[in-house]
Amino acid sequence: MHFTSLPKPVWLSLATIVSLSPFASPMRLIESSSLNPCQTNSSFTATLFNVIFTPDNNSLAFNILGVSSISGYVTAEIDVIAYGYTAVKQTLDPCTSNLEGLCPMNTGQINIQSNIDIPSSVEKDIPSIAYGVPDLDGLVKVYIKNNVTGVSEACVEAQLSNGQTVDQKGVGWTTAVIAGLALLASAVTSGLGHSNTAAHVAANALSLFGFFQAQAIIGMTAVPLPPIVASWTQNFQWSLGIIRVGFLESICTWYQRATGGTPSTLLSTLNTESVEVQKRSLNLGKSIMRAAHALSKRTNASSTTTAAKVIIVSGIKRVGFRAKIETTNIFLTGIIFFMIFVFLTAVCVMLFKGFCEIAVKAGWFKGDKFEDFRTGWKIVLKGILFRLVLIGYPQICILCLWELTQKDSAAEIVLALFFFVSMSVALAWASLKVFRIAKRSVTMHKNPAYILYSDPSALNKWGFLYVQFRATAYYFIMPSLCYILIKALFIAFGQNSGITQAIALVVIEAGSLIGVSILRPWMDKKTNAFNISIAAINFINAIFLLVFTSVFNQPVGIPHLIPYSLILKITQGIVTGVMGVVFFVYNAAFALVLLLMVLVATCYAIFSKNPDTRYQPMRDDRGSFIKSQTNLNTELDALGVTARGDMAQKGFYGRDLDDDEDSYSSGSGKMGHDAAGVPLPPSTSNSNRNPNIREPPRSPIDPNMQYFPSDGTPRHGAPMYKNDNSSSRPGADMPLMGRQRDQSPYRPDTAGGYRQQNNTSPWQRGAGYDH
């Protein structure tokens, strides 16, 4: 064939049609790598289609392999569509254009491979923006009509690309590093004793991670997405374990073969087969063509193959294909990366424990540094592993449930069931454990925070489920887990129906937004605002996703409604294309704001000497209940320990208050675990006398008064200190720990006391006795 004889309008169409898709390149180009049928029983199909136009040297290289069952004289109608708008519409007669082999067309195989020069005038007619805007949404459609009957015998379309994309590895690495640093900073600050800072940074980091996963989930839906949306969501697939590593893919393929499965060869056959990533413009083109020809209703399959082996991938398979992961390796890849993440974290914790011990013995830092961690590092490790399970739960739910529909091999199905069931049961059991502990604390102390935060073992083991919430919203982890599970069910089992997934996500996200806006369960106003804003963005994204499905289009099928329906579909296509760009803009801006907020909080937590000053004390007074071995050296600290029921004969981690037996949280009434059974320590406070005169310390408690039952009966009343003898003592109805010194009827305020009145010891804020 001689293509140099094509008229200028045809060259313009051909150069423009190859104008948009996601393969980043520093040079200017317009390319297309897939030619697909867009009509039922199309008489022309292509198994291979690669066309690249480079304006810098005005050359067009193409490699086309197809099969035609058309014979006779035909006319080609060419439509170039950008963002739903038909930018170019051209009719071509192969005979008048001197296209040998197409005038007339003959049945059989067509093989075209060449590199030709393009007139420089054609390049000038293409706007420069076409080479720079990332992920331009465009395609070319060619209808081949019989000159005699006027009937369309074939329809083919090609997605277009300019080589620019928002799917960049740098974005994924940056988001992953910032999220990881935030989690690391929260762990370090917690070990240093800054529990308030650690709770805030950890809560924000988990919310940020959840937002990344929500973005990735949108890319996993079977909805035909605009190219820029598909590319943007691809940046966050690492949060669901979709990360390509060459040797791991080989391991996955070997494991699947060894267990009786058949690995897919989609990536290895790209040179001989045409693979189309499902996009919004593909479905739009089909809809327009059906409207014009009144064809039957189309169905959206997650992966379909024509007679010419043109494969369309969507949903989870689309994500894997864009990540260059074979579709049968997606599940194992996600599982392997989760296990690697858990293993490396456990190793790092153990190495840090060994480093701390060596550093203390070598005198690199003081012995009280990370003392709580060094004493109970095993319990801390359990808590960290539980937190990792919570972070990876969306990933495990989606991939494991989806694997049940794919059935790649019997062993993989067993793995999917094992991981899903074990992690779901573990999180459900831990949530029920927290619920029981909090209920027991409310029954005994009228405050759920009392036991949840006073026992270091319970706090380190189960705290990942409730520290981000206020004490009275300890239960909110249960609806949070249900929210994750329900979303995973629709994503995994709804891969054949993008409309079902979109409607379900709208309902789920709307319920989530309403719930968090009313309950506001997080620890303070800033954290609530942080998470409510994320819920609002997720809801808006779900609405956009529903629009991308084209579910609001006018149904087609009645002939006299075809023109109106066609206009409506074209309008819908333009709106959808513009909404794809808007989706990217506001999500990118919001993600940037979240990243900066978390990064600032992380840096402040790491480099500030006292990061707790940045945050207000929690209203649930959790700081009054959190114990530490290293801060019990003053009178008020000792009184707080006594009031809370500490036992001197048991170590810091030796007493697990969340155990069901043999603990005061279980209501067994053992004196060794009850505050009533522990005598108050003597005061170490001095009077206004000369400090050189040594006298026995005076207790602030009148020894002649009986404040505790003398019969040894345990006291399980409310935290307010009050008894029957209160009438004989002024101010007896005041809280024991919250009362100022000048309210004591037995000794005046002293200037030489061990603590000043305005000292901000956590025990002065009350150990739960101010309720």
C-alpha positions in Angstrom: 0.0 0.0 0.0 1.1 3.6 -0.6 0.1 5.7 2.3 2.0 8.8 1.2 -0.8 9.6 -1.2 -3.4 10.1 1.5 -5.0 13.5 1.4 -4.2 16.1 4.1 -7.5 15.7 6.0 -6.8 11.9 6.4 -3.2 12.6 7.7 -4.6 15.0 10.1 -7.2 12.5 11.3 -4.6 9.7 11.5 -2.1 11.9 13.4 -4.7 13.2 15.7 -6.4 9.9 16.4 -3.1 8.5 17.8 -3.2 11.3 20.5 -3.7 10.1 24.1 -2.8 7.0 26.9 -0.6 6.4 30.0 3.0 5.7 29.1 5.2 8.5 30.3 7.9 9.6 27.9 10.2 12.7 27.7 9.7 13.0 23.9 6.6 14.4 22.2 4.5 11.6 20.6 1.0 10.5 19.9 0.4 6.7 20.0 -2.1 3.9 20.1 -1.5 0.3 21.1 -4.8 -1.3 20.7 -7.4 -1.6 17.9 -10.7 -3.1 19.1 -14.1 -3.9 17.6 -16.9 -1.6 18.6 -19.8 -3.4 16.9 -21.4 -6.8 17.3 -20.3 -9.3 14.6 -17.7 -6.8 13.3 -16.3 -8.1 10.0 -12.8 -6.7 10.7 -10.7 -7.4 13.8 -7.1 -6.7 14.7 -4.9 -8.9 16.9 -2.1 -6.4 16.9 -2.1 -2.6 16.5 0.8 -0.3 17.2 0.9 3.2 15.8 3.3 6.0 16.9 3.5 9.5 15.5 6.5 11.6 16.5 6.2 15.2 15.5 9.8 16.0 16.0 10.9 14.0 13.0 7.4 13.9 11.3 7.4 10.1 11.1 4.5 7.6 11.5 5.5 4.0 12.4 2.8 1.3 12.5 2.5 -2.4 12.9 -1.0 -3.8 12.2 -2.1 -7.4 12.0 -5.8 -8.1 11.3 -8.4 -10.3 9.7 -11.1 -9.1 7.3 -14.2 -10.8 6.1 -15.3 -7.9 4.0 -15.3 -7.9 0.2 -16.3 -5.2 -2.2 -16.2 -1.5 -2.3 -16.5 0.3 1.0 -16.4 3.8 2.6 -14.7 4.6 5.9 -16.2 7.1 8.4 -13.6 8.4 10.8 -14.5 10.0 14.1 -11.9 11.4 16.5 -13.4 11.9 20.0 -11.7 13.9 22.8 -13.3 14.0 26.3 -16.6 12.9 24.7 -16.5 15.6 22.1 -16.2 14.6 18.4 -13.3 16.8 17.4 -12.8 15.4 13.9 -15.3 13.7 11.6 -14.0 12.6 8.2 -15.4 10.3 5.4 -12.8 8.5 3.3 -13.2 6.7 0.0 -10.2 4.2 -0.4 -10.5 4.3 -4.1 -10.2 8.1 -4.5 -7.4 8.0 -1.9 -5.4 5.4 -3.9 -5.3 3.0 -1.0 -4.2 -0.3 -2.7 -5.7 -3.4 -1.1 -8.6 -1.5 0.2 -10.2 -0.7 -3.1 -11.9 -3.1 -3.2 -11.5 -4.9 0.2 -10.7 -8.6 0.1 -11.3 -11.3 2.7 -8.3 -12.7 4.5 -5.4 -11.6 6.7 -4.1 -8.1 6.6 -0.5 -7.4 7.7 0.8 -3.8 7.5 4.2 -2.8 8.9 5.9 0.3 7.8 7.5 3.7 8.7 6.5 6.7 6.6 7.0 10.4 6.6 4.3 12.8 7.5 4.0 16.3 5.9 5.1 19.0 8.3 1.8 20.9 7.8 0.0 18.1 9.6 2.0 18.6 12.7 1.2 22.3 12.8 -2.5 21.6 12.8 -2.2 19.6 16.0 -2.4 21.8 19.1 0.6 21.7 21.3 -1.5 21.0 24.4 -2.2 17.5 22.9 1.4 16.5 23.7 1.5 17.8 27.3 -1.8 17.2 29.1 -1.5 13.9 31.0 -3.8 11.1 30.3 -5.8 12.8 27.6 -9.2 11.1 27.1 -9.5 10.4 23.4 -10.1 7.7 20.8 -10.6 7.3 17.1 -13.5 5.3 15.7 -13.7 4.0 12.1 -16.9 2.7 10.6 -16.6 0.6 7.4 -19.8 0.8 5.4 -20.8 -1.1 2.2 -21.2 1.4 -0.7 -24.2 -0.6 -2.1 -26.3 -1.2 1.0 -25.0 1.6 3.3 -24.8 -0.9 6.2 -21.9 -0.7 8.6 -20.1 -4.0 8.2 -17.3 -3.2 10.7 -16.4 -0.8 13.5 -13.0 -0.5 15.1 -11.6 2.0 17.6 -8.2 2.9 19.0 -7.4 4.5 22.3 -5.0 7.4 22.1 -2.0 8.5 24.2 0.5 11.3 24.3 2.9 9.4 26.6 2.2 11.7 29.6 0.4 10.3 32.7 -0.2 11.1 36.3 0.6 7.5 37.2 4.1 8.2 38.5 6.2 6.0 40.7 7.4 9.1 42.6 3.9 9.7 43.8 3.5 6.2 45.2 6.9 6.3 46.9 6.3 9.7 48.5 2.9 8.8 49.9 4.2 5.5 51.2 7.3 7.1 52.9 5.2 9.8 54.6 2.6 7.3 55.9 5.4 5.0 57.1 7.3 7.8 58.9 4.1 8.9 60.7 3.5 5.4 62.0 7.2 5.2 63.0 7.1 8.6 64.8 4.0 7.6 66.7 5.8 4.4 68.0 8.9 6.3 69.0 7.1 9.1 70.8 5.0 6.5 72.6 8.2 4.7 73.8 9.5 8.1 75.0 6.4 8.6 77.1 4.6 11.2 75.0 1.4 9.3 74.8 -0.8 12.2 73.8 1.4 13.0 70.8 1.7 9.3 69.8 -2.1 8.9 69.9 -2.6 11.9 67.6 0.1 11.1 65.1 -1.0 7.4 65.0 -4.7 8.4 64.5 -3.8 10.8 61.6 -1.5 8.2 60.0 -4.1 5.5 60.1 -6.7 7.9 58.6 -4.3 8.9 55.9 -3.5 5.2 55.1 -7.3 4.6 54.9 -7.7 7.4 52.5 -5.0 6.0 50.2 -6.7 2.6 50.3 -10.1 4.2 49.4 -8.4 5.8 46.4 -7.0 2.5 45.4 -10.4 0.8 45.8 -11.9 3.2 43.3 -9.4 1.9 40.7 -10.4 -1.7 41.5 -14.0 -1.2 40.5 -15.4 -2.5 37.3 -16.5 0.9 36.3 -15.1 2.2 33.0 -12.9 5.1 34.3 -11.6 8.1 32.5 -7.9 7.6 31.8 -6.8 10.3 34.2 -8.8 8.7 37.0 -7.5 5.2 36.4 -3.9 6.6 36.3 -4.4 8.6 39.5 -5.8 5.7 41.5 -3.0 3.5 40.3 -0.6 5.6 42.4 -2.1 4.2 45.6 -2.3 0.5 44.7 0.7 -0.1 46.8 -1.5 0.4 49.9 -3.4 -2.8 48.8 -0.2 -4.8 48.1 -0.2 -4.4 44.3 3.5 -3.9 43.9 5.5 -5.5 41.1 8.8 -7.2 41.9 10.2 -9.4 39.2 11.4 -12.4 41.2 8.2 -12.4 43.3 6.2 -12.7 40.1 8.3 -15.7 39.1 7.7 -17.3 42.5 3.9 -16.7 42.2 3.9 -18.3 38.7 5.9 -21.3 40.0 3.6 -21.8 43.0 0.5 -21.7 40.9 1.8 -24.3 38.5 3.0 -26.5 41.4 -0.4 -26.4 43.0 -2.4 -27.3 39.8 -3.2 -23.9 38.5 -2.7 -22.4 35.0 -0.9 -19.0 35.1 -2.1 -16.4 32.7 0.1 -15.2 29.9 -1.5 -11.8 29.2 1.7 -9.8 29.5 3.9 -12.2 27.6 1.6 -12.2 24.5 1.4 -8.4 24.0 3.3 -8.8 20.8 0.7 -11.0 19.3 -2.5 -10.0 21.0 -4.2 -6.7 21.5 -5.1 -5.9 25.1 -7.5 -3.0 25.9 -7.7 -1.4 29.3 -11.3 -0.6 30.0 -11.9 3.1 30.0 -14.7 5.5 30.0 -14.3 6.5 26.4 -14.5 2.9 25.2 -18.0 2.5 26.6 -19.0 5.9 25.3 -18.0 5.0 21.8 -20.0 1.8 21.9 -23.0 3.7 23.2 -22.9 6.3 20.4 -22.5 3.6 17.8 -25.4 1.6 19.2 -27.6 4.7 19.3 -26.8 5.5 15.7 -27.5 1.9 14.5 -30.1 0.9 17.2 -28.1 -2.1 18.3 -28.9 -4.4 21.2 -28.0 -3.7 24.8 -24.4 -4.1 25.7 -23.1 -6.0 28.7 -19.9 -5.0 30.6 -17.8 -8.1 31.3 -14.7 -7.8 33.5 -12.6 -9.6 30.9 -13.9 -10.5 27.4 -12.2 -12.0 24.4 -13.3 -11.7 20.8 -12.6 -14.2 18.0 -9.5 -12.2 17.2 -8.3 -12.5 20.8 -8.8 -8.8 21.6 -8.9 -8.8 25.4 -10.5 -6.1 27.6 -9.4 -5.9 31.2 -11.3 -4.0 33.9 -11.5 -3.8 37.7 -8.9 -5.7 39.7 -7.5 -7.2 36.5 -7.1 -3.7 35.0 -5.1 -2.7 38.1 -2.8 -5.7 37.8 -2.3 -5.2 34.1 -1.3 -1.6 34.6 1.1 -2.7 37.3 2.5 -5.3 34.9 1.4 -8.2 37.1 -0.2 -11.2 35.5 -3.9 -11.5 36.5 -3.4 -14.9 38.1 -0.6 -13.5 40.3 -2.5 -10.5 41.8 -3.8 -12.4 44.8 -0.4 -14.0 45.8 1.4 -10.7 45.2 -0.8 -8.9 47.7 -0.6 -11.7 50.3 3.2 -12.0 50.0 3.8 -8.2 50.5 1.5 -8.2 53.5 3.5 -11.1 55.1 6.8 -9.4 54.3 5.6 -6.2 55.9 4.5 -8.0 59.0 7.8 -10.0 59.2 10.0 -7.0 58.7 8.2 -5.0 61.3 8.5 -7.8 63.9 12.2 -8.1 63.1 12.7 -4.3 63.5 11.0 -4.3 66.9 13.2 -7.1 68.2 16.4 -5.4 66.8 15.4 -2.2 68.5 14.9 -4.0 71.8 18.4 -5.4 71.5 19.8 -2.0 70.6 18.1 -0.4 73.6 19.7 -3.0 76.0 23.1 -2.6 74.4 22.8 1.2 74.6 21.8 1.2 78.3 24.7 -1.1 79.2 27.1 1.0 77.1 25.9 4.2 78.7 24.8 5.7 75.4 21.6 6.9 77.1 20.0 6.8 80.5 18.6 3.7 82.0 15.0 5.1 82.0 15.0 5.6 78.3 12.4 3.4 76.6 12.1 1.6 80.0 8.5 0.7 79.5 9.2 -0.7 76.1 12.2 -2.7 77.3 10.2 -4.1 80.2 7.2 -5.2 78.2 8.4 -5.4 74.6 6.6 -8.6 73.9 3.2 -7.1 74.7 4.2 -4.0 72.7 5.1 -6.3 69.7 1.7 -8.0 70.0 0.0 -4.7 69.8 2.0 -3.6 66.8 1.2 -6.8 65.0 -2.5 -6.4 65.7 -2.2 -2.8 64.3 -0.7 -4.2 61.1 -3.6 -6.6 60.8 -6.0 -3.7 61.1 -4.1 -1.7 58.4 -4.0 -4.7 56.0 -7.6 -5.8 56.6 -9.0 -4.0 53.6 -6.3 -5.5 51.4 -6.8 -9.1 52.7 -10.6 -8.9 52.5 -10.7 -7.7 48.8 -8.0 -10.0 47.5 -9.1 -13.1 49.4 -12.8 -12.8 48.5 -11.9 -12.0 44.9 -9.7 -15.1 44.7 -12.7 -17.2 45.6 -14.3 -16.1 42.3 -11.1 -16.6 40.3 -10.1 -20.1 41.6 -6.5 -19.8 40.3 -5.6 -23.0 42.1 -6.8 -25.1 45.0 -3.9 -24.1 47.3 -4.6 -20.4 46.6 -8.3 -20.9 47.6 -7.2 -22.5 50.8 -4.8 -19.6 51.5 -7.5 -17.1 50.8 -9.9 -18.7 53.2 -7.2 -19.0 55.9 -6.2 -15.4 55.8 -9.7 -14.0 55.5 -11.2 -16.1 58.3 -8.2 -15.9 60.7 -7.8 -12.1 60.4 -11.6 -11.5 60.6 -11.9 -13.7 63.7 -8.8 -12.1 65.3 -10.2 -8.5 64.8 -13.7 -9.5 65.9 -12.4 -11.2 69.1 -10.2 -8.2 69.9 -13.1 -5.8 69.4 -15.3 -7.8 71.7 -12.5 -7.9 74.2 -12.3 -4.1 74.2 -16.1 -3.9 74.5 -16.1 -6.2 77.5 -13.3 -4.3 79.2 -15.0 -1.0 78.7 -18.3 -2.2 79.9 -16.7 -3.6 83.1 -14.9 -0.3 83.6 -18.2 1.6 83.3 -19.9 -0.8 85.7 -17.2 -0.5 88.3 -15.9 3.0 87.9 -18.6 4.9 85.9 -15.9 5.6 83.3 -14.8 3.4 80.3 -11.3 5.1 80.2 -10.4 3.8 83.7 -9.5 0.3 82.8 -8.9 0.9 79.1 -6.0 3.2 79.9 -4.9 2.3 83.4 -3.6 -1.2 82.5 -0.4 -1.0 80.4 -0.9 -4.5 79.1 -4.4 -3.9 77.8 -3.4 -0.5 76.4 -0.4 -1.9 74.5 -2.3 -5.0 73.3 -5.7 -3.7 72.4 -5.1 0.1 72.3 -4.8 0.1 68.5 -8.6 -0.4 68.4 -9.6 2.5 70.6 -6.9 5.1 71.3 -7.9 7.1 68.2 -11.4 7.5 69.6 -12.6 9.2 72.6 -13.1 7.0 75.7 -16.9 6.9 75.4 -16.7 5.9 71.7 -14.6 2.8 72.3 -17.2 0.8 70.4 -16.7 2.6 67.1 -14.1 0.1 66.0 -17.0 -2.4 65.4 -18.8 -0.3 62.8 -15.4 0.6 61.3 -14.7 -3.0 60.6 -18.1 -3.6 59.2 -17.6 -0.7 56.9 -14.4 -2.2 55.6 -15.9 -5.7 55.2 -19.0 -4.5 53.3 -17.0 -2.5 50.9 -14.7 -5.4 50.3 -17.7 -7.7 49.5 -19.0 -5.4 46.8 -15.6 -4.8 45.3 -14.6 -8.5 45.3 -17.9 -10.1 44.2 -19.2 -7.2 42.0 -16.5 -7.3 39.3 -19.0 -8.1 36.6 -21.2 -5.1 37.4 -19.7 -1.7 37.8 -23.1 -0.1 38.2 -23.8 -2.3 41.2 -20.5 -1.4 42.8 -21.0 2.3 42.2 -24.5 2.4 43.7 -23.3 0.3 46.7 -20.3 2.7 47.3 -22.6 5.7 47.2 -24.9 4.1 49.9 -22.0 2.9 52.0 -20.0 6.2 51.9 -23.2 8.2 52.6 -23.9 6.1 55.7 -20.3 6.5 56.8 -20.4 10.3 56.4 -23.7 10.7 58.2 -22.5 8.4 61.0 -19.2 10.1 61.7 -20.7 13.6 61.4 -23.3 12.8 64.0 -21.2 10.7 66.4 -17.8 12.5 66.0 -16.1 9.5 67.7 -12.5 10.6 67.4 -10.4 11.9 70.3 -10.7 15.7 69.7 -12.1 18.3 67.3 -9.1 18.4 65.0 -9.0 14.7 64.6 -12.7 14.6 64.0 -12.4 17.3 61.4 -9.6 15.4 59.7 -11.6 12.2 59.4 -14.9 13.8 58.6 -13.3 15.6 55.7 -11.9 12.3 54.4 -15.4 10.7 54.7 -16.8 13.7 52.7 -14.3 13.2 49.9 -14.9 9.5 49.8 -18.7 10.2 49.4 -18.0 12.7 46.6 -15.8 10.2 44.9 -18.5 7.6 45.0 -20.9 10.0 43.3 -18.4 10.7 40.6 -17.9 7.0 40.2 -21.7 6.6 39.7 -21.6 9.2 36.9 -18.7 7.4 35.2 -20.9 4.3 34.8 -23.2 6.4 32.5 -26.1 5.0 34.4 -28.0 8.3 33.9 -28.1 8.0 30.1 -31.4 7.8 28.3 -32.2 4.1 27.4 -31.9 3.3 23.7 -34.1 1.0 21.6 -37.0 3.0 20.2 -36.1 4.3 16.7 -37.8 7.7 16.9 -35.9 8.4 20.1 -32.5 7.7 18.6 -31.5 11.3 17.7 -32.4 12.6 21.1 -30.7 9.7 22.8 -27.6 10.2 20.7 -27.4 13.9 21.7 -27.9 13.0 25.3 -25.1 10.4 25.2 -22.7 12.8 23.6 -23.5 15.4 26.2 -23.0 12.8 28.9 -19.7 11.9 27.4 -18.4 15.4 27.5 -19.6 15.8 31.2 -17.9 12.6 32.1 -14.7 13.5 30.5 -14.6 16.9 32.3 -15.6 15.3 35.6 -12.6 12.9 35.3 -10.3 15.9 35.2 -12.1 17.5 38.1 -11.8 14.2 40.1 -8.1 14.3 39.7 -7.7 17.9 40.6 -9.6 17.9 43.9 -8.3 14.5 45.0 -4.7 15.6 44.3 -5.2 18.8 46.2 -6.8 17.1 49.2 -4.2 14.4 49.3 -1.5 17.1 49.3 -3.1 18.9 52.2 -3.4 15.6 54.2 0.2 14.7 53.5 1.5 18.1 54.6 -0.6 18.0 57.8 0.7 14.5 58.7 4.3 15.4 57.7 4.3 18.5 60.0 2.9 16.5 62.9 5.5 13.8 62.3 8.4 16.3 62.2 7.1 18.0 65.3 6.8 14.7 67.2 10.4 13.7 66.2 12.3 16.9 66.7 10.4 18.6 69.5 11.7 18.2 73.0 8.2 18.1 74.5 5.7 17.5 71.6 2.8 17.0 74.0 2.6 20.8 74.4 1.2 21.0 70.8 -2.0 19.1 71.9 -4.6 19.8 74.5 -5.2 17.2 77.2 -7.9 14.7 76.3 -11.3 15.5 77.7 -11.8 11.8 78.7 -8.8 12.3 81.1 -7.0 9.3 79.7 -3.6 10.9 80.7 -4.6 10.5 84.3 -4.9 6.7 84.0 -1.8 5.9 81.9 0.9 4.5 84.2 4.6 4.6 84.0 7.3 3.1 86.2 9.4 6.1 85.9 6.9 8.7 87.1 5.9 7.5 90.6 8.3 9.5 92.7 6.1 12.2 94.2 3.3 12.4 96.7 0.5 13.1 94.2 1.8 10.3 91.9 1.8 7.9 94.8 -1.6 9.0 95.9 -2.8 8.5 92.3 -1.3 5.0 92.2 -3.0 4.2 95.5 -6.3 5.5 94.4 -6.2 3.5 91.3 -5.4 0.3 93.1 -1.8 -0.4 92.1 0.1 -3.2 94.0 3.7 -2.7 95.0 4.4 -6.4 94.9 3.5 -6.8 91.2 5.6 -5.5 88.3 4.6 -3.1 85.6 3.5 -5.7 83.1 2.8 -8.4 85.6 -0.8 -7.3 86.1 -3.1 -7.7 83.1 -6.3 -5.9 83.9 -8.0 -7.1 80.8 -7.9 -10.7 82.0 -11.2 -12.2 82.8 -10.0 -13.9 86.0 -8.0 -12.7 89.0 -8.2 -9.0 88.2 -10.1 -6.1 89.7 -11.5 -5.5 86.3 -13.3 -8.8 86.5 -15.1 -7.8 89.7 -13.6 -10.7 91.8 -13.3 -8.3 94.7 -9.8 -9.4 95.7 -8.2 -7.0 98.2 -4.9 -7.2 96.5 -6.4 -5.5 93.4 -8.7 -3.0 95.1 -7.8 0.5 96.0 -9.7 0.1 99.3 -7.3 -2.5 100.4 -4.1 -0.4 100.0 -3.1 2.0 102.7 -2.4 5.6 101.7 1.4 6.4 101.8 2.6 9.1 104.2 3.0 12.6 102.8 6.5 13.9 101.9 5.4 17.5 101.9 7.1 20.0 104.3 5.6 22.9 106.1 6.6 26.5 106.3 9.1 25.7 109.0 12.8 25.8 108.7 13.8 23.0 106.3 16.8 22.2 108.4 14.6 21.1 111.3 13.8 17.4 110.6 10.4 16.3 111.7 8.3 13.3 110.8 6.2 14.0 107.7 2.6 14.9 108.3 -0.1 13.1 106.4 -2.9 15.2 104.8 -5.4 12.6 106.1 -6.8 12.9 109.6 -5.8 9.6 111.3 -8.7 9.8 113.6 -11.2 9.6 110.8 -12.2 6.4 109.1 -12.2 6.8 105.3 -12.2 3.2 104.2 -14.3 0.2 105.5 -12.7 -1.5 108.4 -14.3 -4.8 107.8 -12.2 -5.4 104.7 -15.2 -5.3 102.3 -14.0 -4.2 98.9 -15.3 -0.9 97.6 -16.5 -0.7 94.1 -18.3 2.6 94.2 -18.0 5.6 91.9 -14.7 7.4 91.7 -16.0 10.3 93.8 -14.6 10.2 97.3 -17.5 10.3 99.7 -18.6 8.3 102.8 -21.0 8.4 105.7 -18.6 10.5 107.9 -18.5 13.3 105.4 -20.5 15.5 107.7 -17.7 15.6 110.2 -15.2 16.9 107.7 -15.4 20.2 105.7 -15.2 19.7 101.9 -15.6 15.9 102.2 -17.7 15.9 99.1 -14.9 17.2 97.0 -12.8 14.8 94.9 -9.7 13.6 96.8 -7.3 14.1 94.0 -8.8 17.2 92.3 -9.0 19.4 95.5 -6.7 22.3 95.9 -4.5 22.3 98.9 -6.1 25.4 100.5 -9.3 23.4 100.8 -7.8 21.0 103.3 -9.2 21.5 106.8 -6.2 20.0 108.5 -3.2 21.8 107.2 -2.7 25.2 105.6 -1.1 25.8 102.2 2.7 25.6 102.4 5.2 27.4 100.2 7.9 24.8 100.8 5.9 21.8 99.7 7.3 19.2 97.5 5.0 20.3 94.6 3.8 23.8 93.8 0.1 24.3 93.5 0.2 25.1 89.7 2.3 22.0 89.0 0.8 20.2 86.0 1.3 16.6 87.2 -1.2 14.3 85.4 -2.4 13.1 88.7 -3.6 16.6 89.6 -6.1 16.3 86.7 -7.7 13.4 88.6 -7.5 9.7 88.1 -11.1 9.3 87.2 -12.4 10.8 90.4 -13.6 14.0 88.9 -16.7 12.5 87.4 
